Amino acid sequence: GTVPKVRIVLMRENAGTVIFPSTKDYVASLAGNLENTGSHVVTVPSGLVPGSYFIEIYSTSDDRVSAKSGTFTIDKTATPPAINDVAVKLPPQSMPPTQRGKVKKSLVPGASY
């Protein structure tokens, strides 16, 4: 099926320990109930704790349909990171490859676009 609307969420990656492997923590909703046009500009909240973060994009109608960006680091002294070409992760037989979208984002903490 199609994915008419999506939500975009900022997550933080935690390193974990030997006993408890790495985990992910919800940080903020960056956008919700958006038309799935294949592209959307978001603002990363200011005041984030330095560390490793990533973006997750979910179908609003089926949480099994999602996309995850690569990990990027929030560091106030670093050059702003870019996230490119996030591919949609599909549940089995739910959407043909021609329906998959790509997301291109440049993220600067606290900046608006």
HUJODA-V344728 format. One record per pair of residues at least 24 apart in sequence whose C-alpha atoms are under 7 Angstrom apart, sorted by the first residue. I is the first residue (numbers start at 1). J is the second residue. D is the distance in whole Angstrom. If there is no record, write none. Layout:
i: [I | I]
j: [J | J]
d: [D | D]
This chain:
i: [1 | 1 | 2 | 3 | 3 | 4 | 4 | 5 | 5 | 5 | 5 | 5 | 5 | 6 | 6 | 6 | 6 | 6 | 6 | 6 | 6 | 6 | 7 | 7 | 7 | 7 | 7 | 7 | 7 | 7 | 8 | 8 | 8 | 8 | 8 | 9 | 9 | 9 | 10 | 10 | 10 | 11 | 11 | 11 | 12 | 12 | 12 | 13 | 13 | 33 | 38 | 38 | 38 | 39 | 39 | 41 | 41 | 43 | 43 | 43 | 43 | 44 | 44 | 44 | 44 | 44 | 45 | 45 | 46 | 46 | 50 | 50 | 64 | 64 | 65 | 65 | 65 | 66 | 80 | 80 | 81 | 81 | 82 | 82]
j: [94 | 95 | 95 | 36 | 59 | 35 | 36 | 33 | 34 | 35 | 36 | 59 | 60 | 32 | 33 | 34 | 35 | 36 | 57 | 58 | 59 | 60 | 31 | 32 | 33 | 34 | 57 | 58 | 59 | 60 | 32 | 55 | 56 | 57 | 58 | 55 | 56 | 57 | 54 | 55 | 56 | 53 | 54 | 55 | 52 | 53 | 54 | 52 | 53 | 60 | 101 | 102 | 103 | 103 | 104 | 105 | 113 | 110 | 111 | 112 | 113 | 107 | 108 | 109 | 110 | 111 | 109 | 110 | 109 | 110 | 74 | 75 | 90 | 91 | 89 | 90 | 91 | 90 | 107 | 108 | 106 | 107 | 106 | 107]
d: [6 | 5 | 7 | 7 | 6 | 6 | 5 | 6 | 5 | 5 | 5 | 6 | 6 | 6 | 5 | 5 | 7 | 6 | 7 | 5 | 4 | 5 | 6 | 4 | 6 | 6 | 6 | 5 | 7 | 6 | 6 | 7 | 6 | 5 | 7 | 6 | 5 | 6 | 6 | 5 | 6 | 6 | 5 | 6 | 6 | 4 | 6 | 5 | 6 | 7 | 5 | 6 | 6 | 5 | 7 | 7 | 7 | 7 | 6 | 5 | 7 | 6 | 6 | 5 | 6 | 7 | 6 | 5 | 5 | 4 | 5 | 5 | 7 | 6 | 6 | 5 | 6 | 7 | 6 | 5 | 6 | 6 | 4 | 6]
